[in-house]
Amino acid sequence: MATKKKVPITLHPGAGHLVHGAPRAPLRPTAPAVPVPSRARPRGEQLVRDVVRLRTDIAANFYRMGLALRDLSRPDVYRALGHESFADLLDARDLAGRMTAFKLISIVESLPQPLAQRLGVEKSYDAIRYARLAHPRRDVAEVLATDPAIRVSGRARVPLFAISSRALHAAVLALRDGNRTNDDAGARAKRAARSLAQRLDHVGIDADRVRSTRRGAAWRIRIELSPEEAEELAGLLRAARK
């Protein structure tokens, strides 16, 4: 009687089933860690060539250069070119400084080309900053298209299209610093309102009606009281003076 030959059975991790015979490779191929889109690489290389060509005259070509840099900043594009980040691409290919690239991308994402070309590189970027600081809830391009008057000193104002780049930059810095000061003042006003509300709570006056409000550049603490509460508070203040 012939001896029955035993066939080894091997369990392959990842295959999910038993396989008769010698060990074999898993049925599912291992996916690459970072997929590289085949179409993105030639497009990226063309964009790199465009930037190199356009940067020879940034003053005239800044908007088209900004468009090319914006496309290169897409993860699928710079990864297809073998870089982990857009900043790495800029440095490795020596395309532009990081701040320059940021400015140009900001311009093309905020302004239409005719308006940007009329203002130029530096004025476009500072005008965008001014619009965001002065009118944070409005569309940047909409604000700038109206040729807004920019405060340069005291009450003096100069239209955007007539102001110099240096004066506009100074106006942006002044507005930024002024906003920071107002933010600090607003924080102090809110803290004062909370402190006052806590003290009023201790004497039975509704603290929910204590508010910090802003009038122009000045902050005020407002308290809404019923006649009875006002009389009670007046009595407490008189007693505190004795």
Order of alpha helices (4+ residues) and beta strands (2+ residues): beta-beta-alpha-alpha-alpha-alpha-alpha-alpha-alpha-alpha-beta-beta-alpha-beta-beta-alpha
